Amino acid sequence: MDAWRSFLRAHAKVTRCLEAELLSEQRLSLGAYDVLAELAAAPEHCLRMAELAEAVLLSRSGVTRLVDRLERAGLVTRERVDGDGRGVVARLTQAGAARLGTASRTHLAGVVRHFVELLDGQELQTLGALSQRVADAQP
C-alpha cells in the first residue's frame, strides 16, 4: 500500500504542476492539451469521440464537454462519419495544431523539470517498463 500511495501522490503532484503551468502560461488545461495532442498524433488528425475519450482517460460525457469548449475556441471541429449516422469524429484544426505547438514547449519543459530530471536513466527505464506492464494487464 505504501508504493500505491506514493504512486498516487507523485502522479497528483506532477499533474497539478503541469496543469498550473499550462493554465498560467498558455491558458490551456492539461485535459485540453491531452485532447489536442491525441488528435495531432491520430491518422488524419481525427478520432471518434469514444476513441478520444479512451485515449485521454475521460468519460464520454467528459470528453464531449471538453471538445465543446475546444470547438468554441476554434481548436477542433466535430464532423459526422460518412455512412454512420451516429458516428462523430473530433478533428484538430490548424489553429489547434498551432496552439498545441506553442503549449508543447511549456508542457514538455514541465515534464522534464517535474519528472525526468528527478530520475536517472535506469530509473526512467525501469519505471517505464513497470508502468507499461500495469497498463497492459487485463482488467
N, C-alpha and C positions, 0 to 999 in steps of 0.2 A: 504493500500500500504506500510505503514511503516513495518508491520510484514513481508510482502512478501520480501521487500528489505533486511531486517535484516536476513531472512532465506537464501537468495541468498548469501549475504556477508559471513555469517557463513559457509555455505557449501563450498564456494570458498576458504575461509581461511583454513579450516581444510583439504580439499583435496590437496591444494597447499603444506601444511606442510607434509602431508603423502607422497605425490609424491616426494618431495625433500628428505625426509629421506630414502625412498626406493631406489631412484637413487643414493644417496650418499653412503649409507651403503651396498646396495645389488646389485647395477647396474641393477635394475629392475623397470620398470614403474608401476604406480598404475594400469593402464589398463591391463598390463601383469599379475600382481598379481591377479587381479579380475578374469581373464580367468583361471589361474591355480587353484584358489580357487573354482570356479564354477565347473570345471571338477573334482576336488577332491571330491566334495560333490555329484556329479551325480552318478547314478547307473552305475556300471562297469567303472566309471571314464571317461565317454564319453557323448557327446551331439551332436545332429545335429547342423550344423553351424547356422541355423536360430534360434534354441533354445538358442544357446550360445550368439548370437547377442542380443537377447531379454533379456537374463539374465544379461548381462554386460552393457546394455543400449547403444549399438553401432549399427550403420547401418550394414547391411550385408557386404558391401564392407569394412567398417572399421574393422570388426572382421576378415575378410579374410586377410587383410594386417597384422594385429596383429598376427594371427595364422601362417602366412607365416614366420614371424620373430621368433616366438617361435619354429616352426618346424625346422628352420635352426639351432637354438640353441640346438636342441635335447630334448626340454622340452615337446613337444606334437607331435603326429603324426596325419595324416589325413587318413581316411580309407573309402572305398566305403561301402555302406549299401547293404547287400545281398538282392537280389530281388528288388532293387530300383536303377535303372540305374543312376538316378540323385542324389540320396541321398549320402551325405558325412557327416561323424562324425569327430569331433576332439577328440582325446584320450590323456589323461595325461600319460606321460612316467614315468618310475622310476626316471629318472633324474629330471623330472618336479616336481614329488612329493617331492623329496629331496630338490630341490630349494625352493619350497613353504614352506617346514618346516623351513628352515633357514630364509627365508624372513618374515615368520609369526611373528617371535619374534620382528623384527623391526616394522612391521605394527601394531601389537596388542599393543605394548608399546606406539606407537604414538597415537593410538585411545584412549588409557587411558589418556595420557598426554594432548592431544589437545581437548578432548571431555568429557570423563567420569568424570575426576577429576574436571571439571568446573561446574558440576551439582550435586545436591543431588539426593538421591534415588527416591524421589517423582517426582522431575523434570524429571528424566530419564524415569520413568514410564509414566508420562503424555505426554512427547514428543514422546515416542514410540507409544502410543495409537493414538495420533493425526496424526502422520506421517502415521501409518497404515491405518487410515480412509481415508486420502487423496490418498494413494497409491491404495486402494481398490475401490475408486469411479469410476463409469463408465465414459468413455470419452464422 
